[in-house]
């Protein structure tokens, strides 16, 4: 492993609580900006799900001084790119522009942070609610296996748990949302003291912070958010839970889920390396045994780190024609058992760590990736310098760490299991 040179950045907090991170990079006259709000689907209350994702759409529909649809058009006309994402943990607004357009981007973000509700009328809400409903139909309701993660969330987390539902929300809750419900959600969470702004690129940190203060320093703090859910929610499942879905899908499939400790627990680093051993690259275990072995079309395992109790390990596999979900589950559990008993070989471990390091460095050497990671480290981990520890933590994991983590959390803990059984096609007479 070559020596990792830490990234330089400046961390500053305005009087209204807005945290700013600026990392200079003089390679090109470009700047990437991330604005993270500490709000995701875990903050939603039962009966009012889907609000965080709804705002991903509403935030582009106009504010006090910016007309409907003008935010995205203005960024694109300035030669920039714009995007937004929502997860269970946070909502993110992303812009990359020529550096001379930075002040314009800050003006746009300030206008919607301070005055979005001037643009969120009943007509606007109805329009974007229909857009989100259509997105749900296309991605979840009318796709083969599209309801898998939603069903797994229900199996893994009880009603009332922050992760019992997905960010997309339910049709019923989206329909029931009133204009006042939506306004109140915005007033609660979209405030400067609940946000982190990162700026990475061809900028002087002091000048960038001065620009942010000029445009966003006047926005008042919020009145406070509801208390976060208790960490007691991170206990493993009490027993195996299983559901079988008979649907019109091309082939049998398996979803296998385990509840893990909350974000920040070192064991998640070890399990992420285990996941890389299992499915990262053509030489990985799942590729060799499942895909190249012609048992599965694809197979993956991911470690999803969560704040509010119970991160998760999620395994998904879609079988080839004739393969059953039971066969997929048997092989996957066998490989978990092998790792728990023998651990990965030194070669497997080094390969997995090298591939993880490459992925991290590929991300951090881009302006967009570094802006994202600075906000993630600050918003979720409360440690901006975590960005400079990512590589070291990858290489700190040993064979014994992987073996013990897999044994404790994947072999010896109950799982949520979702099986898809294809419904046989009707044959015309």
C-alpha positions in Angstrom: 0.0 0.0 0.0 1.4 3.4 -1.0 1.3 6.3 1.4 -2.0 8.2 1.4 -1.6 12.0 1.3 -4.4 13.6 3.4 -6.8 16.0 1.7 -6.6 19.6 2.9 -9.9 21.3 3.9 -11.2 24.2 6.1 -14.2 23.6 8.4 -16.1 26.6 9.5 -19.6 27.1 11.2 -21.7 30.2 10.7 -23.6 31.8 13.6 -26.8 30.2 12.3 -25.3 26.7 12.5 -24.5 26.1 8.9 -21.4 24.0 8.6 -19.1 24.8 5.7 -16.2 22.6 4.4 -13.9 24.0 1.7 -11.2 21.9 0.0 -9.1 23.7 -2.6 -8.1 21.8 -5.8 -6.4 23.9 -8.5 -6.3 21.2 -11.3 -9.2 22.8 -13.3 -11.3 26.0 -13.0 -14.3 24.0 -11.7 -16.0 23.7 -8.4 -18.2 20.9 -7.0 -20.8 21.7 -4.3 -22.8 19.4 -2.0 -25.5 20.5 0.4 -26.6 17.8 2.8 -29.6 18.1 5.0 -29.7 15.8 8.0 -33.1 14.4 7.0 -34.1 11.1 5.4 -36.9 8.6 5.5 -35.8 7.6 9.1 -37.1 11.0 10.3 -40.6 10.5 8.9 -43.4 9.5 11.2 -45.8 6.6 10.5 -48.6 7.7 8.2 -46.5 10.4 6.7 -43.8 8.5 4.8 -42.1 9.6 1.6 -41.7 13.3 2.6 -37.9 13.5 2.4 -37.9 12.0 -1.1 -40.8 14.3 -2.1 -38.7 17.3 -1.2 -36.0 16.1 -3.5 -38.5 17.0 -6.2 -40.1 20.0 -4.6 -36.7 21.8 -4.1 -36.5 22.3 -7.8 -40.0 23.7 -8.2 -39.4 27.3 -7.3 -38.8 29.6 -4.3 -39.1 33.2 -3.4 -37.0 34.6 -6.3 -36.6 31.6 -8.5 -39.5 30.4 -10.7 -40.8 26.9 -11.3 -38.2 24.8 -12.9 -35.7 27.7 -13.1 -33.2 26.3 -10.6 -32.2 23.3 -12.7 -32.3 25.4 -16.0 -30.1 28.1 -14.5 -27.4 25.6 -13.4 -27.4 24.0 -16.8 -27.4 27.3 -18.6 -24.3 28.2 -16.5 -22.5 25.2 -17.9 -23.1 23.1 -14.8 -24.6 19.8 -13.7 -27.2 19.3 -11.0 -28.5 16.3 -9.2 -30.2 15.2 -5.9 -30.5 12.0 -3.9 -32.4 10.9 -0.9 -31.7 8.0 1.5 -32.9 6.8 4.9 -30.3 9.0 6.4 -30.0 12.3 4.4 -31.1 14.4 1.5 -28.4 15.8 -0.9 -28.3 18.5 -3.5 -25.4 18.4 -5.9 -24.0 21.0 -8.3 -20.8 21.1 -10.4 -20.1 24.3 -12.2 -17.3 26.5 -13.7 -15.8 28.3 -10.7 -17.0 31.7 -11.8 -20.6 30.4 -11.3 -20.1 29.5 -7.6 -21.8 32.6 -6.3 -24.8 32.0 -8.5 -25.1 28.5 -7.0 -24.9 29.8 -3.5 -27.7 32.4 -4.4 -29.9 29.6 -5.7 -29.3 27.4 -2.6 -29.9 30.3 -0.2 -33.2 31.2 -2.0 -34.7 27.8 -1.6 -33.4 27.3 2.0 -34.9 30.6 3.0 -38.0 30.7 0.8 -38.9 27.4 -0.7 -42.4 27.5 0.8 -43.3 30.5 -1.3 -43.1 28.1 -4.3 -44.8 25.0 -2.6 -48.4 25.7 -3.5 -51.2 23.1 -3.6 -50.8 22.9 -7.3 -47.1 22.3 -7.0 -47.6 19.6 -4.3 -50.2 17.8 -6.4 -47.9 17.8 -9.5 -44.8 16.5 -7.7 -46.8 14.0 -5.7 -48.0 12.5 -9.0 -44.4 12.4 -10.2 -43.3 10.5 -7.2 -46.2 8.1 -7.4 -45.3 7.4 -11.0 -41.7 6.8 -10.0 -42.9 4.3 -7.4 -44.9 2.5 -10.0 -42.0 2.3 -12.4 -39.2 1.4 -10.0 -41.0 -0.6 -7.3 -44.5 -1.8 -8.2 -44.2 -2.8 -11.8 -40.6 -4.1 -12.0 -39.6 -7.8 -11.5 -38.3 -8.1 -7.9 -39.0 -4.3 -7.5 -40.8 -4.8 -4.2 -38.0 -6.9 -2.7 -36.3 -4.2 -0.6 -39.6 -2.9 0.6 -40.6 -6.4 1.7 -37.2 -6.9 3.3 -37.6 -3.7 5.3 -40.9 -4.9 6.7 -39.4 -8.3 7.6 -36.3 -6.8 9.2 -37.7 -3.9 11.2 -41.0 -3.7 13.2 -43.7 -1.1 12.6 -42.5 2.2 14.0 -38.8 1.4 13.5 -37.1 4.2 11.5 -36.1 1.7 8.8 -39.4 -0.1 8.4 -40.2 1.8 5.3 -38.2 3.0 2.2 -37.6 6.6 1.2 -40.1 6.2 -1.7 -43.0 6.1 0.8 -46.4 4.5 0.3 -49.1 5.5 -2.1 -51.5 5.9 0.8 -49.2 8.3 2.7 -48.4 10.3 -0.3 -52.1 10.7 -1.1 -52.9 11.7 2.5 -50.1 14.4 2.7 -51.6 17.8 3.2 -50.0 21.1 2.2 -49.6 22.0 5.9 -48.0 18.6 6.6 -45.4 19.2 3.9 -44.7 22.8 5.0 -44.2 21.7 8.6 -41.7 19.0 7.5 -39.7 21.7 5.6 -39.7 24.1 8.5 -38.5 21.4 10.8 -35.6 20.0 8.8 -34.5 22.3 6.0 -32.7 24.8 8.2 -29.1 26.0 8.2 -28.3 24.4 11.6 -29.4 21.0 10.1 -27.2 21.3 7.0 -23.6 20.8 5.8 -22.2 22.5 2.7 -19.1 21.4 1.0 -17.2 23.2 -1.7 -14.3 21.5 -3.5 -12.3 22.9 -6.4 -10.5 26.0 -7.7 -11.3 28.2 -4.7 -9.7 30.1 -1.9 -11.2 28.8 1.4 -11.6 32.2 3.0 -13.1 33.7 0.0 -15.6 30.8 -0.4 -16.6 31.0 3.2 -17.2 34.8 2.8 -19.5 34.1 -0.2 -21.4 31.5 1.8 -21.9 33.9 4.7 -23.0 36.7 2.3 -25.8 34.5 0.8 -26.7 32.1 3.6 -25.6 33.7 6.9 -28.8 35.7 7.3 -31.1 32.6 7.3 -32.3 31.9 10.8 -31.8 28.7 12.7 -34.6 26.3 13.0 -36.7 25.7 16.1 -35.2 22.2 16.6 -35.9 18.7 15.4 -37.7 15.9 17.3 -35.4 13.7 19.4 -33.6 11.1 17.4 -34.6 7.4 17.7 -32.9 5.4 20.5 -29.9 3.3 19.8 -31.7 0.4 21.5 -33.2 -0.3 18.1 -30.0 -1.9 16.9 -30.5 -5.3 18.4 -30.3 -8.3 16.0 -33.5 -10.1 14.9 -34.9 -12.3 17.6 -35.6 -15.1 15.2 -35.5 -16.0 11.5 -38.3 -14.3 9.5 -39.3 -15.7 6.1 -41.6 -14.8 3.3 -42.3 -16.5 -0.1 -43.6 -14.4 -3.0 -45.1 -16.2 -6.0 -45.0 -13.7 -8.8 -44.5 -13.3 -12.5 -40.7 -13.0 -12.4 -38.2 -14.5 -14.9 -36.5 -16.7 -12.3 -36.3 -17.6 -8.7 -34.5 -15.1 -6.5 -33.4 -14.7 -2.9 -33.0 -11.7 -0.6 -31.2 -12.4 2.7 -30.8 -9.7 5.4 -29.1 -9.4 8.8 -29.3 -6.6 11.3 -25.9 -5.2 12.3 -24.6 -2.6 14.8 -25.2 1.1 14.1 -22.9 3.3 12.0 -19.5 3.9 13.6 -19.0 0.4 15.0 -15.6 -1.0 13.8 -17.2 -4.3 12.9 -18.8 -2.7 9.9 -15.4 -2.1 8.4 -14.6 -5.8 8.8 -18.0 -6.9 7.3 -17.5 -4.5 4.4 -14.2 -6.2 3.6 -16.0 -9.6 3.9 -18.6 -8.3 1.4 -15.7 -7.4 -1.0 -14.3 -10.9 -0.7 -17.7 -12.3 -1.6 -18.7 -10.2 -4.6 -16.1 -7.6 -5.7 -14.6 -8.6 -9.0 -14.5 -11.7 -11.2 -12.3 -13.6 -8.8 -14.7 -13.1 -5.9 -16.5 -16.0 -4.2 -20.0 -15.3 -5.5 -18.8 -14.7 -9.0 -16.9 -18.0 -9.0 -19.4 -20.2 -7.3 -22.7 -18.7 -8.3 -22.3 -16.8 -11.5 -19.5 -18.6 -13.2 -20.9 -21.8 -11.7 -24.1 -21.1 -13.7 -26.3 -21.2 -10.6 -27.1 -17.5 -10.5 -27.4 -14.7 -13.1 -26.0 -12.3 -10.5 -25.3 -12.1 -6.8 -24.3 -9.3 -4.5 -23.8 -8.5 -0.8 -23.8 -5.0 0.6 -23.3 -3.4 4.1 -25.7 -0.5 4.5 -24.5 1.7 7.4 -27.3 3.3 9.4 -27.5 5.9 12.1 -30.7 5.2 14.0 -30.1 1.7 15.1 -29.5 -1.4 13.0 -27.3 -1.2 10.0 -27.8 -4.1 7.7 -26.2 -6.8 5.5 -28.2 -7.4 2.4 -27.6 -10.3 0.1 -29.4 -10.6 -3.2 -29.2 -13.3 -5.9 -31.2 -14.0 -9.0 -31.0 -17.6 -10.1 -30.7 -19.0 -13.6 -33.6 -21.0 -15.1 -34.2 -24.1 -13.0 -32.4 -22.8 -9.9 -34.5 -22.5 -6.7 -34.2 -19.9 -4.0 -33.4 -22.8 -1.6 -30.4 -23.7 -3.7 -29.2 -20.0 -3.7 -29.6 -19.8 0.1 -27.8 -23.0 0.7 -24.7 -21.9 -1.2 -24.7 -18.4 0.3 -24.9 -19.8 3.8 -22.1 -22.3 3.0 -19.8 -19.5 2.0 -20.6 -17.5 5.1 -19.8 -20.6 7.1 -16.5 -21.1 5.2 -15.5 -17.5 6.0 -16.4 -17.9 9.7 -14.3 -21.1 10.0 -11.4 -20.5 7.8 -11.6 -16.8 7.1 -10.5 -15.5 3.7 -7.0 -16.5 2.4 -4.4 -13.8 2.6 -4.6 -13.5 -1.2 -8.4 -13.0 -1.0 -8.1 -10.5 1.8 -5.4 -8.5 -0.1 -7.4 -8.5 -3.3 -10.6 -7.4 -1.6 -8.7 -4.6 0.3 -6.9 -3.4 -2.9 -10.2 -3.2 -4.8 -11.9 -1.3 -1.9 -8.9 1.1 -1.8 -9.2 1.7 -5.5 -12.9 2.5 -5.2 -12.3 4.9 -2.4 -9.4 6.7 -4.2 -11.3 6.9 -7.4 -14.1 8.6 -5.6 -12.0 11.0 -3.5 -9.8 12.1 -6.4 -12.9 13.5 -8.2 -14.2 16.9 -7.0 -17.7 15.5 -6.7 -16.6 12.5 -4.7 -14.6 14.5 -2.3 -17.5 17.0 -1.8 -19.8 14.1 -1.0 -17.4 12.4 1.4 -16.7 15.6 3.3 -20.4 16.1 3.9 -20.9 12.4 4.8 -18.1 12.5 7.3 -19.5 15.6 8.9 -23.2 14.9 8.8 -23.3 11.2 9.7 -20.1 10.7 11.6 -19.6 14.2 13.1 -16.0 14.0 12.1 -14.9 15.9 8.9 -11.4 14.4 9.0 -12.9 10.9 8.6 -12.3 11.4 4.9 -8.5 11.1 5.6 -8.9 7.8 7.5 -10.8 5.8 5.0 -7.8 4.1 3.4 -6.1 3.3 6.7 -9.2 1.6 8.0 -9.4 -0.6 5.0 -6.0 -2.0 5.6 -6.4 -2.4 9.3 -8.8 -5.3 8.9 -7.2 -8.8 9.3 -8.2 -12.3 8.4 -9.2 -12.9 12.0 -11.3 -9.8 12.0 -13.3 -11.0 9.0 -13.7 -14.5 10.3 -14.9 -13.3 13.7 -17.3 -10.6 12.3 -18.9 -13.1 9.9 -19.3 -15.7 12.6 -20.9 -13.4 15.1 -23.1 -11.3 12.8 -23.9 -13.6 9.8 -23.6 -17.2 10.9 -24.8 -16.9 14.5 -27.6 -14.4 14.0 -31.1 -14.8 12.7 -31.9 -13.6 9.2 -34.8 -12.2 7.2 -35.3 -14.3 4.1 -37.4 -13.4 1.1 -37.9 -16.0 -1.7 -39.3 -15.3 -5.1 -41.0 -18.3 -6.8 -41.8 -17.7 -10.5 -45.4 -18.4 -11.5 -45.4 -20.7 -14.5 -46.5 -19.1 -17.8 -49.9 -20.1 -19.0 -49.7 -22.1 -22.1 -52.3 -21.3 -24.8 -54.6 -24.1 -25.7 
